[in-house]
Amino acid sequence: MPDQSSEFPFRLRQEYLSPSEAAFYHVLLELVKGSFVICPKVALVDLFFVSRPNENVHQSTKLVRRNVDFLLLWKENLKPAMAIELDYLKQSDHRPIDHFLDGLFASAGFPLIHVTVQPPYDTKELAKRMRSALNKKQDTAPRQADFSPICPRCGITMVLRFDKDGPFNGQKYYGCLNFPTCQETVAVG
Ligand SMILES: [Zn+2]
């Protein structure tokens, strides 16, 4: 008998996927025929990172505790290929319509398609939409501008500063965390 007052009050959920998710998983499995690895219910924080995190602190909370229903990985290198989100006919019964998800995937240049839960699925149409999404995949490699600069002297991440009368003449710039010991600065590029 589990002790209810234990400091580990955790129990296994008896179902991982909902019946709709499980049914669609089998459709997807048949469709991709081993070309992709299918990951159901993937946490957004495992798929995306916030660029320049010390400037976009509040943005990271938008990813927390959020999932996308299915992520396909290329079988050869296990890198993300595309994502699929299930929409429900009566969406409000499940969760609110999610504009954030579309904006997130679009801004990161990573393909996402929505599939309405309405079996039986038209697998030909679905395959066509998936191919089209995969073809639209953009260059998703992080750019240097996605990261805050590293102090050339101390080797630590620099922080965004604003100095009204400083050398950057009222503009934002990067300063070293070790200021005033270290006076290194980098212009915001
Ligand atoms: Zn420094």
Boltz pocket constraint, residues with backbone or C-beta under 6 A from the ligand:
constraints:
  - pocket:
      binder: B
      contacts: [[A, 151], [A, 152], [A, 153], [A, 154], [A, 155], [A, 176], [A, 177], [A, 178], [A, 182], [A, 183], [A, 184]]
      max_distance: 6.0
